Amino acid sequence: MTSSKDIAAFDSYVDNIREATVLFIRTGPSRAKWGVEWYQFGRINVQLGADGGPRVVHGVSRNDAVTFMFHAAKTPNQVFFDGYALTWQDMCVLSPGAHFTFASKTSARWFALTIPTGLVKDPDHLREQGVSFGNRNVAITLTEETAMKLMATAKRARDGAKMNGDKKQPIDVATIESTLLSALNESLMPQKSKLRLPDRNQVSLEARISKALEYIRSRHSENIHVEEIAKAAGVSSRGLQRSFQTFLRMAPKEYLKFRQLNLARRGLRLDPSTNGPKNHVTRILANYGVSEFGRFATEYHRLFHELPSQTFSARRR
């Protein structure tokens, strides 16, 4: 059951994600806690997060770094990365300045290492397959032992930083940076990792979804029809339905509804252009394509456990 406390934790979580520009789309009630921690060890940034419920996450990674990310859950096929169904041993690699999408209908924990491009080298066995961390997102399956070791290394670094924050024990940042890099490089050795290359269908799916999402982003404040998106993506409406179900785990109409709800919430909470007494809630919602205000308020309350007016009032206090 979603509560006001859960919503506050969700908002704080979204506001504090770093190392990427992110649009976080909540798509259902929380089943667990939301939270994120961030630490810097020399040139490496470490994030550990807990996603409390169903969501779609669109993002653009830093243009000067590569991010290596795990979802630390042993239940397979619960988190989807750019259309890939992940196992808990899969490491997601976000290339510099790349668009990425995660989708899931369940809660999950994750951690990520963001490392400047100058510190990251493409392993030989990946280059031999024509893959570079610098030019595309990829998923890499590690051995169970290697995955657990890399996760444990990141958690030990986190624990050391926490103790240092409590002024109980100093930490050696240079040593931690070196240890994290060594653990990552070891995990990418040929005998300990296997690249998941997309097949022809996956490549076609990525191309269709990329065109569809690009069109949707360009129509930020307008009501969009599925037929328009299908035309922009160069597929039939039925083909678009299949692509969305595979990539985002929901139908296009459902996705558009949740996207509008979340964008409107972000506007009510954070958009500086909505400041001032003349910016009534209905005017703000209209900026995000809302026309049926009563129905929208009902759907908004169901998802966020408060009315749009309550969100706006809390922001003005």
HUVENGI-V477799 format. One record per residue. NEAR is the number of other C-alpha atoms within 8 Angstrom. Layout:
NEAR
NEAR
//
This chain:
5
10
7
8
6
11
11
8
11
11
8
9
11
8
6
7
9
7
7
9
9
9
7
10
10
11
11
9
10
12
10
8
10
12
11
11
7
9
9
8
11
8
8
11
12
14
12
11
11
12
11
13
15
14
12
13
11
11
11
11
17
12
7
8
12
17
13
11
11
12
12
10
9
6
7
10
8
11
13
14
12
9
11
8
10
12
11
11
12
12
12
13
13
14
14
13
9
12
8
12
10
12
14
13
12
10
13
11
11
11
14
11
11
12
12
11
11
5
6
8
6
8
8
6
7
11
10
7
6
6
9
9
12
8
8
10
11
11
12
12
11
14
9
7
6
10
11
8
9
12
9
8
11
11
8
8
9
10
8
11
10
8
11
11
7
7
7
7
8
8
7
6
8
8
7
10
12
8
9
11
8
8
11
9
8
8
12
10
9
7
4
11
12
8
9
8
6
7
6
6
7
9
9
8
11
10
8
12
12
9
10
12
8
8
10
10
7
6
9
7
7
7
7
9
6
9
7
8
12
14
9
10
12
7
10
8
9
6
9
12
10
9
11
13
10
9
13
14
10
9
11
10
7
8
10
9
8
11
9
10
10
11
9
11
10
9
10
14
9
7
9
5
4
9
7
5
5
4
9
7
10
7
8
13
10
9
8
12
10
10
5
6
8
6
7
10
10
9
8
13
11
8
10
10
11
10
11
12
7
8
12
11
8
7
9
5
4
//
